[in-house]
Amino acid sequence: MDGKLRNMTAIYLSRNGKLLMLYRVGSRVVLPSWCGIGGHFEKDELNDAKAAMLREMSEEIGISEHDIKNLKFKYITLRAKNGEIRQNYYFFADLKDDAVLKSSCNEGSLEWVSYDDVLKKEMPFTAKYMLEHYLSTGRFDDLVYGGVTTPDGIVFTELKEFSEDRI
């Protein structure tokens, strides 16, 4: 591994006990599978995961930050794959009742999936374990989690800001 990074972001929108998921096809990075709304950072977004997520959300489903509520940055995950370090930034929000999504998405097909059925979907490794944690733990708190992949899943820890007295 030579230090190459791939920064990606996704948002999972909820409404009435369901998550909006995208069956993504034609990706350069993942096989056809279920995931959130999102994609790669643009060069001018490298220090702003939220800006990348908002751009992707607008491009893929035609809504803006004004169409969502309770926006939370919940997870950052790291995975070594294909000689690069993949950093994923995951957001969650509720879709407002009056928000109108695009009727189609050029990245694949959209589906509202009940929380009980989310983990039954075929999805990328990191997304699967992040969503497993979110559905069992993360959706019930206001914490941000960092996760590092292992062959058996992801090891999560709360990402805390703290003061350090050492140099």
C-alpha positions as CSV (number, residue, x, y, z in Angstrom):
1,M,0.0,0.0,0.0
2,D,1.5,3.3,-1.0
3,G,-0.8,5.8,0.8
4,K,-3.4,6.4,-1.9
5,L,-6.7,7.5,-0.5
6,R,-10.3,7.2,-1.8
7,N,-12.7,9.5,0.0
8,M,-16.4,8.7,-0.3
9,T,-19.6,9.9,1.4
10,A,-23.2,8.6,1.7
11,I,-26.4,9.7,3.3
12,Y,-29.2,7.4,4.4
13,L,-32.6,9.1,4.5
14,S,-35.4,7.8,6.6
15,R,-39.1,8.3,6.5
16,N,-41.8,6.2,8.3
17,G,-39.4,3.5,9.6
18,K,-37.7,3.0,6.3
19,L,-34.4,3.9,4.8
20,L,-34.0,5.1,1.2
21,M,-31.5,2.8,-0.5
22,L,-30.0,2.9,-3.9
23,Y,-29.3,-0.3,-6.0
24,R,-26.1,1.2,-7.5
25,V,-25.0,-0.1,-10.9
26,G,-22.0,0.9,-13.0
27,S,-19.8,2.0,-10.2
28,R,-16.0,2.0,-10.7
29,V,-15.5,0.9,-7.1
30,V,-18.3,-1.5,-6.0
31,L,-20.2,-4.3,-7.7
32,P,-23.9,-3.7,-8.2
33,S,-25.4,-3.6,-4.7
34,W,-27.5,-1.7,-2.3
35,C,-26.1,1.4,-0.6
36,G,-26.9,5.0,0.4
37,I,-27.0,8.1,-1.7
38,G,-23.5,9.3,-2.3
39,G,-20.2,8.9,-4.0
40,H,-16.7,10.3,-4.3
41,F,-15.4,13.7,-3.1
42,E,-14.5,16.3,-5.7
43,K,-11.1,18.0,-5.3
44,D,-12.6,21.1,-3.8
45,E,-14.5,19.0,-1.2
46,L,-11.6,17.1,0.3
47,N,-11.9,18.9,3.7
48,D,-15.7,19.0,3.7
49,A,-17.6,15.6,3.8
50,K,-20.9,17.4,4.2
51,A,-20.4,19.4,1.1
52,A,-19.6,16.3,-0.9
53,M,-22.7,14.5,0.5
54,L,-25.0,17.4,-0.2
55,R,-23.7,17.6,-3.8
56,E,-24.2,13.9,-4.4
57,M,-27.7,14.0,-2.8
58,S,-28.7,16.8,-5.2
59,E,-27.2,15.1,-8.2
60,E,-28.6,11.6,-7.5
61,I,-32.1,12.3,-6.1
62,G,-32.7,16.0,-6.7
63,I,-33.1,17.3,-3.1
64,S,-31.2,19.8,-1.0
65,E,-30.4,20.4,2.6
66,H,-33.7,22.2,2.9
67,D,-35.6,19.0,2.1
68,I,-34.1,17.1,5.1
69,K,-34.2,17.5,8.9
70,N,-32.2,16.0,11.8
71,L,-29.0,15.7,9.7
72,K,-26.3,13.9,11.6
73,F,-22.8,12.9,10.7
74,K,-22.6,9.4,12.4
75,Y,-19.7,7.3,11.0
76,I,-16.3,7.5,9.5
77,T,-14.8,4.1,8.4
78,L,-11.5,3.0,7.1
79,R,-10.8,0.1,4.9
80,A,-7.7,-1.1,3.0
81,K,-8.7,-2.4,-0.4
82,N,-7.0,-2.7,-3.8
83,G,-3.9,-0.8,-2.6
84,E,-5.7,2.2,-1.3
85,I,-7.2,3.4,2.0
86,R,-11.0,3.9,1.6
87,Q,-12.5,6.5,3.9
88,N,-16.3,6.6,4.1
89,Y,-18.2,9.4,5.7
90,Y,-21.8,8.4,6.6
91,F,-24.6,10.8,7.3
92,F,-28.3,10.1,8.4
93,A,-31.3,12.4,8.1
94,D,-35.1,12.4,8.0
95,L,-36.7,13.3,4.7
96,K,-39.3,16.1,5.2
97,D,-42.9,15.1,4.3
98,D,-43.1,17.7,1.5
99,A,-39.8,16.8,-0.1
100,V,-40.0,15.4,-3.6
101,L,-37.4,13.0,-5.0
102,K,-36.4,12.7,-8.6
103,S,-38.6,10.1,-10.3
104,S,-35.5,8.2,-11.4
105,C,-31.8,8.1,-10.6
106,N,-29.1,7.6,-13.2
107,E,-26.9,5.7,-10.7
108,G,-29.5,2.9,-10.3
109,S,-32.9,2.3,-8.7
110,L,-34.2,3.7,-5.5
111,E,-36.3,1.8,-2.9
112,W,-37.6,2.6,0.6
113,V,-36.6,-0.4,2.7
114,S,-38.0,-1.1,6.2
115,Y,-35.4,-1.2,9.0
116,D,-36.2,-4.9,9.5
117,D,-35.2,-5.7,5.9
118,V,-32.2,-3.4,5.4
119,L,-29.6,-6.0,6.4
120,K,-31.2,-8.6,4.1
121,K,-30.0,-6.6,1.1
122,E,-26.7,-7.3,-0.7
123,M,-24.4,-4.4,-0.1
124,P,-20.7,-3.4,0.1
125,F,-18.8,-4.8,3.1
126,T,-18.3,-1.5,4.9
127,A,-21.9,-0.3,4.4
128,K,-23.3,-3.6,5.7
129,Y,-21.4,-3.5,9.0
130,M,-21.9,0.2,9.5
131,L,-25.7,-0.2,9.0
132,E,-25.7,-3.2,11.3
133,H,-24.2,-1.0,14.0
134,Y,-26.5,1.9,13.2
135,L,-29.7,-0.1,13.4
136,S,-28.7,-1.7,16.7
137,T,-26.9,1.2,18.4
138,G,-26.2,4.3,16.4
139,R,-29.7,5.4,15.7
140,F,-30.4,5.6,19.4
141,D,-27.7,8.1,20.3
142,D,-26.0,11.3,19.2
143,L,-22.5,9.9,19.1
144,V,-20.1,9.9,16.1
145,Y,-18.3,6.6,15.6
146,G,-15.0,5.7,13.9
147,G,-14.7,2.3,12.5
148,V,-11.8,0.2,11.2
149,T,-12.5,-2.8,9.1
150,T,-11.3,-6.3,9.9
151,P,-11.9,-9.6,8.1
152,D,-14.8,-10.2,10.5
153,G,-16.6,-6.8,10.3
154,I,-15.8,-3.4,11.7
155,V,-14.5,-2.4,15.1
156,F,-16.3,0.8,16.2
157,T,-15.3,3.3,18.9
158,E,-16.9,6.6,19.8
159,L,-15.0,9.4,18.1
160,K,-14.5,12.0,20.9
161,E,-12.9,15.4,20.9
162,F,-10.6,15.9,23.9
163,S,-7.8,18.1,25.3
164,E,-4.3,16.8,25.4
165,D,-1.8,18.3,27.9
166,R,1.2,16.6,26.2
167,I,3.2,18.1,23.3
